[in-house]
Structures are given as structure tokens and as C-alpha cells.
Amino acid sequence: MYDAEYKKILSVEKEKLTEKFQLDRSKFMSDKKIEKSRLFNDLRLAHMSKRFGLLDNLKIDIRAALQKKLQDKDEYKRLLKNLIV
């Protein structure tokens, strides 16, 4: 009788521990996936930010070069002709 009760209690506790372990493992895996996703997202955003910075610098350089070309009347005429044709 004592042995049967002991095995029954042991079995119930074993199931509880197994469930708790599975839940903890699931939560841990989920947290790891979220962390990995967050890191990739941070890297992607940093890359995009750097790209936008470089594009802004390029726009400024192009605008300055275009304004310089527009100062020369012959170059301005040639530019207009090339843009139209």
C-alpha cells in the first residue's frame, strides 16, 4: 500500500516537473528567437541609416557639382541639350 502511494505521488510530481521543464524550455527558446530577431533588426536599421547618410552626402555632392556646372553658360547649354535629346 505504501509503495503504491509512493509511486503514485512520484508519478504525479514527475509529470509536474516535466510540464514545468517543457514550459521553461519553450519560454527560453521563444526568448532566444525574439532576441535574435531584435539583433537582426537593429543591424538592418543601422545599415539602412548608414545608407541614407551616404545617399544624403551624395545628393549634396551632386547638387554642388550641378550648381558649379550651371555657372558656366557653355556647360549649361550643353547640359540642357543633352537632357532634351
Beta strands, then each sheet from edge to edge (+ up, - down):
end
